[in-house]
Amino acid sequence: MAISSCRSQCCFILAMLILAGMSISRKFSAAQSCDTDVVSLVLQCEKFVEKSGPKVSPSPGCCAAVKSVDVSCVCALLTKEIQDMISMDKVVFVARSCGKKVSPGTICGSYTVPKA
């Protein structure tokens, strides 16, 4: 159960993903309102945004999930608890590697994307 919860939380960031002050079930519901396929993000992208290890180029499956995300909506819902479990630098790296525009100065949760 803890692994499943961790996976769910990692997904919400990517953002590159996410729902402040709500239960996990409400997080899934709110993420769905952002047209985010949360399950796909968790399954496809979690290993690319883990805090430990080097930055690794995301898989095609992860990129497909990332491309379906509304970055501004997901970032607005990102909680500190989720940010504590993932590397925001890797989230930005993955999003950009998948072709998502993430401009310097973009605010995602409490994280501000640094200048390149």
N, C-alpha and C positions, 0 to 999 in steps of 0.2 A: 504494500500500500504506500509506503514512504517513497519508493522508487517511482511509482506512478504519479504521485503528487509532485515530486521533484521534476519529472519530465514535463508535466503540465505547466509548472511554473517557468521552466526554461523556455518553453515554447512561446509563452506570452511576451516576452520581450522581443524576441526578434521582431523579437519584437517583437526583432527584432520583434518583443511582443507584449500580467497586464491589468488587472482590474482592482483599483484601490478600494480598500475597506469593505470588500464583499467576500462572500463565501466562494469556494471553488466552483460550485455549480453556477453561481451568479457570474463568475468570471467567464465561464464558457459561454453563457448566454450573451453577455455584453460583447465578448470578442466576436461572436457570431454576428452581432449587429454591426460590426465593423467589416463585415464580409471577409472575415478571416477564417480559414480552415485550420482551427486550433489543433485538431488531432493530427493533421498532416504536418504542421509545423513541429509538433513535439516529436513525432516519429522520424521525421526527415532531418531535422536541424539541431537537435539537442547536443549532439557530440561536437558540433562546430562552435558552440558558444560557451562551453564549459570553462570555468576559471582556470583549471590546470591545463598544462600542455601548450604547445605552440599554435599559432594561427595556421589553420589548414583550409585549403580551398574547399568550398562546399560542394556537395554532390549535385548532380542534375535534379534529383528528386527534391533536395532541400531548396534549390533555386526555384523550382516550379512552385513550391509552397510560399517562398518569400515573395515571388512576383504577384501572388494573389492578395498580398497584405496591403492595407492602407496604412502607411507608415505613420502619418500624423495622428490617426485615430488610435492606433496601437500604442504609440508613445504617450498619448494623453492618459492612457489607462495603466501605465506601467507603475507598479508599486516598488517601494524600497525593498521589501522582502524578496521580490523577484530579482531585483538588481543585485542583491547580496549573494545570489546563487549563480549568477552568470557574469561573463566578462562583457561589459558594454563595448569595449574596444573591438572584441570579436564580433559582436552583433553588428556594428557598423561595417567591419571588414566583410562579413558575410553578405550583408545587404548590398554593399557596393560591388562585391564580386559577382553578385547575381543580377547586376544591372539596375538596382534601385538607386535613385538619386537621394543622397543624404548629405545635405550641405553643411559646411562648417557653421557652427552656431545653432544648429537644430537642437531643440530641447526634447529629450526623450526621458520621461520620468523626471528624476532630479539630475540626470546626466546631460551635459552640454557637449555636443560633438566638437572636438578641437579643430583648430585650423590645421591643414595638411602640412 
